Amino acid sequence: MLSKNWWKILSAICLLYAFIAGFLGSVPAKPILHETIRNLYFHVAMWFCMMIYFIVSVVYSIKYLRNSNPKNDVYALEFANAGILFGVLGLTTGAVWAKYTWGAFWSNDPKQLGAAIALLIYFAYLVLRNSIADVDKRARIAAVYNVFAFFMLFPTIWIIPRLMESLHPGGMGNPALNSQDIDSRMRPIFLLGAVPGWALLGTWITTLRIRLKFLEEKKLSNA
């Protein structure tokens, strides 16, 4: 049992470490940010996890287009759901952070707008799926759209916002990965605690949803 659940235990340990060290550990005295810099363990980690899940989702969509295995469509959908969930959490924690540093929850900053557009594109993926009754047709069209949605992440989140003036830290690089946004006190907590902890928790939730989906399909087929 332990050999199968080690990663779930690891998730709990990583998150416990991220919460305790994140709130009680020392942080650099950055102008404007001050103590709010602790939100990095949550806000930025959410975006990291979002990208991980969207990558996994698009891989399963490509696999579906190659072999039409219905299981790949289910995996693609549920990992996309996980990516959207963590994207919304990232946008929410970012808005709270912006309130304390920029003075408003929303200021039409290029990175805020780009993130919102990216999530709307993925919400459209869910709407598209629900609008097609035929199972095979839905899976094929959804897989193609998922590939499109994934590649739209690059201009909306990574390219266009960096070509424009932004209040957001890390405008000239990757937030939480350079010395201007994080130091040696925060880096282990972020990379060894927050990111793997949230990523494993999201994977845990997603696998439970996938198992539930398969059980529902099995129940319907036996009815």
Secondary structure, 3 states (H helix, E strand, C coil): CHHHHHHHHHHHHHHHHHHHHHHHCCCCCCCCCHHHHHHHHHHHHHHHHHHHHHHHHHHHHHHHHHHCCHHHHHHHHHHHHHHHHHHHHHHHHHHHHHHHHCCCCCCCCHHHHHHHHHHHHHHHHHHHHHCCCCHHHHHHHHHHHHHHHHHHHHHHHHHHHHHCCCCCCCCCCCCCCCCCCCCCCCHHHHHHHHHHHHHHHHHHHHHHHHHHHHHHHHHHHHC
